[in-house]
């Protein structure tokens, strides 16, 4: 990940620049970091999951947000755009801005080649400072593989991995289940040009 300029930006400056920018960027404690471009697989996975969530939650007190809604993490002075967020009850908006929320319960990231280490480490550490945050899904877009982290106690998280097409992921903190076959519906695991580099990946079975 590359920082746009070696200078400090205030959160207010970031928001002003972001509203006029052609591409989205994250803000991490004074630094503005351009986000990697998406792929067709990334989009398919996000849509498959969000569509399933919206259908199941249509008469329940949960709400789903996708990547156009920002998350503000006060303790880390970070603005980011999770791929999918789930929250229970009413969203808490930052400074009455309808595009920035504070209280996700579940966060989902579809991993990209350039950011998967950041998503697993620094970003997960930042997310854990959010009091409402209870569950984290990391979804690989180049093969069938999902990591599910669920909070089991103070500073305690359990990990479960999924890598078989006939498995189903049951979220631990909200009433939702989806098969890996549905999650990866129409995802193409053929070798693709991936964020400017070639990536050899395995196809299904």
N, C-alpha and C positions, 0 to 999 in steps of 0.2 A: 504494500500500500504506500502511495506517495503523498507527501504533504504538499499542498499547493504552493505555499510560500513560507519562508522561515520568519514568520512574525506572529505576534499574538493577536487573536481576535476575541472580542467580547462575545458572549452569547447573543446579545442584541445585534451586533454587526453580522454575525453568522446568519441569523434569521433574515435580516434585510438582504444579504447577498443571496441567500438560498431562494428567496421569493423571485428574484430576477434571473437566477441561473437556469441554463438550458438542461443541465444534468444535476442529479442529486449528489449531495456530499454529506458526510457525517461530521460532527463537531466533537472533539475530544480535548477538553481542558485547554482551550485556546487555539487549537490547531484545526484546520479545515482539511478533510481528507476525502477526495473524490471516491465515489463508490464504483466498483467494477460493473461493467455492463452485463445485463442479463442474457440468458440463453433460452432457446425454445424449451429445453428440458426443465429449466428452472421455472419458467412460466407455467408449464403443464402441471408440475408437481404442486406449486402454490395454488393453482386454480382447482385441481382435484381435491386438495385438502379443504380449501375454503368452501367449495361448493357442498362437500359433505357436512362440514360444520354448520353452515347456514341452514341446510335442510333439517338436521337433527335439532338445532336450537331455535327453530322458528316459533315454538310456543313455550320456550324455556327462558329463564332469566340470565342468559349469557349472550355476549355480543362478540363478533369477530371483526377484526380490522386487518387489512392487508398493507402492503408496503408503502402506500402513499401517506400514511399517518405516522407522524414522528413520535418517538418515545423520549422523554426527558428523564435523565438519571441524575438527580441532584448531587448525590454524594461523589459521583465521578465527573460532574460537570460535563455530561455527554448527551448529545442529541444523536439518535440513530433511527434507522428505519427497519425494524424487524420484518421478515417476510410475512409472518402471520402472528397476530396476538389474539388471545382469548381473555375476556374478563367477565366476571360475574357482577350482576347488578349494573348500576349506572357508571359510566366512565367519568373519571376525574380529569378535567382538562386543566392544563397549565395556563395560568393568567387569562382564563376565559377564552383561550384560543382553541377552536374546534378541531385543529389539526395536530394538536400535541396532547398526548395522554400520559398519565402517571401511574396507573394501577393495573397493569396486566397480571393475569394469573398464570397463563401459559404463553410461552414464546417459542416460535418455530423459526429455524433458519435452514434454508436450502443451501448446502455447502457449494462453494465455488473453489476452483483450484487456487486462486490467489488469497482467499480469505479464510479457508477452513481452519488453519491454525489459530487465527485471531478469534474466530467464532467459538472454538473449543476452550480457549484459555482466557485472554484478556476480556473479551466481550462477556463470556459466561461469568467471570468474576465481577464485572460491572453489574450485570443483571441481578446477581445475588444480593446486591445492596438494596434492592427494591423490596419493601416489606410484603407486598402482595404476591410476589413471584414464587410459584410453587413447582413449576414443571418446565422442562426444556427439551425440545426435539431437534436433533440435527439430522437432516436428510441428505444423503448422498445423491447427486444427480447423474453420476456416471455408472452406477451399479445399484443393485438392491441392497441397501444397508441403511439402517436407521438406529441412532443412539437416543435413548430416552432416559433423561435424568429427572428423578422426582424427589422432592424434599421429604425426608423422613423425620427430621428433628432439627434443632438448632445446630447449624454448621454441619449437617449430615445430609448427604444425597445418595440415592441408590441409582445404579446404572443397569439398564437392560438393553440388549442389542437384538436387532431383527435383521435377518438376511435371507429368508426363504419366502418365495412368492406366495405360498399357501398360508403364511402367518397373518395374524391381525394384530394391530396395535390398539391396545385399550389404554386411554389416558387415565392416569392415576387420580387426578384431582378434579376432573369434570366428566360428566356422563357421555362419553363418546368413544366409538370404536370404528376403525377403518382397516380393511384388508390391505396388504401391501400390493395386491393385484390392482385394487382400485386407486391406491395412492399413486402408483406408477403407470396408470392407464395412459396409453399412447406415447409413453416416454421411449425414446429411441436410444439404445445403447451402442449403436454403431460408432466407429471412430469419427470424431467431429473436430472441427476447429473450435478451440475452447479458449476464450479470452485472449485471442491473438497468438496462441500457441497450439501446436497439434498435440492431441492427447489420445493415446491408445487405450481404449476401454473395452471391457468384455460385454458381449451381448447376452441376452437371456438364453439359457438352456440351449 
